[in-house]
Amino acid sequence: MLTLLSPRCRLLCLSLLTVALAGCAGSTGGARPQGAAAANAVTSADSLAQTSWELVRWTQNGGALRDIPHGDNGEPVRLTFLAQGKEYRVNGFAGCNRYMGTYKLEGGKLFINAPAMTRMACVPPERARLETDYLRGLTAIDTFTLDSGGAPRHLTFNLRDGDVLEFERRQDPPTP
């Protein structure tokens, strides 16, 4: 059926399907902390609150580095943790689309659930794959690390498939 459509329409349909499948992803199942700073972070639901992170390095299982292109307007792949009262939310930019969801630090683990996102077409295909893999990665974090307990500047997610996502802290969002 897709072969009867124009190349542009096929790409749009595949991008929408990819985004829809990524949007179905649920929670991480609980990422375990590694190191003292991460272990300290899971003791309080506010530890990551009001922090913003940019994905700066993606090392694939086996050691190859993955290219991390920015969006059309130069926006980087980003993850922001927000807390207001007892509401703990995540949001960010996945390469083409904005996403939003929730997070919690419970039972000594980090849980991220990012089910909602905008539905913009994602061209070129490499960026669509990156976005899908990134959103899937947020649901498959095995362990995470922080570089310090006070004001961490580096966050690492070690995924179940062996990939490693490294984030650097950027300007934090305003406190509500």
C-alpha positions as CSV (number, residue, x, y, z in Angstrom):
1,M,0.0,0.0,0.0
2,L,2.8,2.5,0.9
3,T,4.4,1.9,-2.6
4,L,1.4,3.5,-4.3
5,L,2.0,6.8,-2.4
6,S,4.4,9.5,-3.4
7,P,7.9,9.4,-1.7
8,R,7.0,12.4,0.4
9,C,3.7,11.0,1.5
10,R,5.4,7.6,2.3
11,L,8.0,9.4,4.4
12,L,5.2,11.3,6.2
13,C,3.2,8.1,6.8
14,L,6.3,6.3,8.1
15,S,7.2,9.2,10.3
16,L,3.7,9.4,11.8
17,L,3.7,5.6,12.4
18,T,7.2,5.8,14.0
19,V,6.0,8.7,16.3
20,A,2.8,6.8,17.2
21,L,4.7,3.7,18.2
22,A,7.2,5.7,20.2
23,G,4.3,7.5,21.9
24,C,2.9,4.1,23.1
25,A,6.0,3.6,25.1
26,G,5.4,3.5,28.9
27,S,7.6,3.8,31.9
28,T,11.2,2.7,32.4
29,G,10.4,0.1,35.0
30,G,12.8,1.8,37.3
31,A,16.3,2.9,36.6
32,R,18.7,2.1,39.4
33,P,21.2,4.7,40.5
34,Q,24.9,4.2,40.1
35,G,27.3,6.2,42.3
36,A,26.8,8.3,45.4
37,A,25.3,11.3,43.7
38,A,22.6,9.3,41.8
39,A,21.9,7.3,45.0
40,N,21.4,10.6,46.8
41,A,19.1,11.8,44.1
42,V,16.6,9.0,44.5
43,T,16.1,9.8,48.1
44,S,14.0,12.9,47.3
45,A,11.4,13.5,44.6
46,D,12.7,17.0,44.3
47,S,16.3,16.0,43.5
48,L,16.0,16.4,39.7
49,A,13.2,19.1,39.9
50,Q,13.7,22.3,37.9
51,T,16.7,20.9,35.9
52,S,17.1,20.9,32.1
53,W,19.5,18.7,30.2
54,E,20.8,18.5,26.6
55,L,21.7,15.2,25.0
56,V,25.3,15.7,24.0
57,R,26.6,12.1,23.4
58,W,25.0,8.8,22.4
59,T,27.4,5.8,22.5
60,Q,25.9,2.7,21.0
61,N,26.4,-0.8,22.3
62,G,29.8,-1.7,20.9
63,G,31.3,1.8,21.2
64,A,30.2,3.6,18.0
65,L,29.0,7.2,18.5
66,R,25.7,8.1,17.1
67,D,25.1,11.5,15.4
68,I,22.7,13.7,17.3
69,P,21.3,16.3,14.9
70,H,19.5,19.4,16.1
71,G,15.9,20.3,15.0
72,D,15.1,22.5,12.1
73,N,15.4,25.6,14.3
74,G,18.7,24.4,15.8
75,E,17.0,23.1,19.0
76,P,18.9,20.3,20.7
77,V,17.4,17.1,22.0
78,R,16.4,18.1,25.5
79,L,15.0,16.6,28.8
80,T,13.5,18.8,31.5
81,F,12.4,17.7,35.0
82,L,9.7,19.9,36.6
83,A,8.0,19.7,40.0
84,Q,5.1,21.7,41.3
85,G,3.6,20.6,44.5
86,K,3.2,16.8,44.2
87,E,3.2,16.9,40.3
88,Y,6.5,15.7,38.8
89,R,6.6,16.2,35.0
90,V,9.2,15.7,32.3
91,N,9.1,17.5,28.9
92,G,11.5,18.2,26.2
93,F,12.4,18.1,22.5
94,A,13.1,14.8,20.8
95,G,14.5,16.0,17.5
96,C,11.3,16.9,15.7
97,N,8.6,16.8,18.3
98,R,8.0,18.0,21.8
99,Y,7.2,15.4,24.4
100,M,5.8,15.4,27.9
101,G,5.1,13.0,30.7
102,T,5.8,12.3,34.3
103,Y,8.7,11.1,36.4
104,K,9.1,9.8,40.0
105,L,11.9,8.8,42.2
106,E,10.5,5.9,44.3
107,G,11.9,2.8,45.9
108,G,15.4,3.9,45.1
109,K,14.7,4.1,41.4
110,L,13.9,6.7,38.7
111,F,10.8,6.1,36.6
112,I,10.1,8.1,33.5
113,N,6.8,8.0,31.6
114,A,6.6,10.1,28.5
115,P,3.5,9.1,26.6
116,A,2.4,12.4,25.0
117,M,4.0,14.3,22.1
118,T,3.3,16.6,19.3
119,R,2.8,15.0,15.9
120,M,5.0,16.9,13.4
121,A,6.4,15.2,10.4
122,C,10.1,14.3,11.0
123,V,12.3,14.8,8.0
124,P,15.0,13.6,7.2
125,P,14.7,9.9,8.1
126,E,17.8,9.9,10.2
127,R,16.2,12.4,12.6
128,A,13.0,10.4,12.7
129,R,15.0,7.3,13.7
130,L,16.8,9.3,16.3
131,E,13.6,10.6,17.8
132,T,12.0,7.2,17.9
133,D,15.1,5.6,19.5
134,Y,15.4,8.4,22.0
135,L,11.8,8.2,23.2
136,R,12.1,4.4,23.3
137,G,15.4,4.8,25.3
138,L,13.6,6.9,27.9
139,T,11.5,3.8,28.6
140,A,14.5,1.5,28.8
141,I,16.9,3.1,31.3
142,D,18.7,0.4,33.3
143,T,20.9,2.7,35.4
144,F,21.7,6.4,35.7
145,T,24.5,8.4,37.1
146,L,25.1,12.0,38.1
147,D,28.5,13.7,38.5
148,S,27.8,15.3,41.9
149,G,25.1,15.4,44.5
150,G,25.0,19.2,44.9
151,A,24.4,20.8,41.5
152,P,25.1,18.0,39.0
153,R,26.3,19.1,35.5
154,H,26.3,15.6,33.9
155,L,23.6,13.0,33.7
156,T,24.0,9.6,32.1
157,F,21.4,7.0,31.2
158,N,22.7,3.5,30.6
159,L,20.0,1.7,28.5
160,R,19.1,-1.9,28.7
161,D,20.4,-2.5,25.2
162,G,23.9,-1.3,26.1
163,D,23.6,2.2,24.6
164,V,24.6,5.2,26.8
165,L,23.0,8.6,26.6
166,E,25.0,11.5,28.1
167,F,23.4,14.8,29.0
168,E,24.9,18.1,30.1
169,R,22.9,20.5,32.3
170,R,21.7,23.6,30.6
171,Q,19.9,26.7,32.0
172,D,17.3,25.5,34.5
173,P,13.7,26.4,34.1
174,P,12.3,29.0,36.5
175,T,11.0,27.7,39.8
176,P,7.2,27.9,39.9
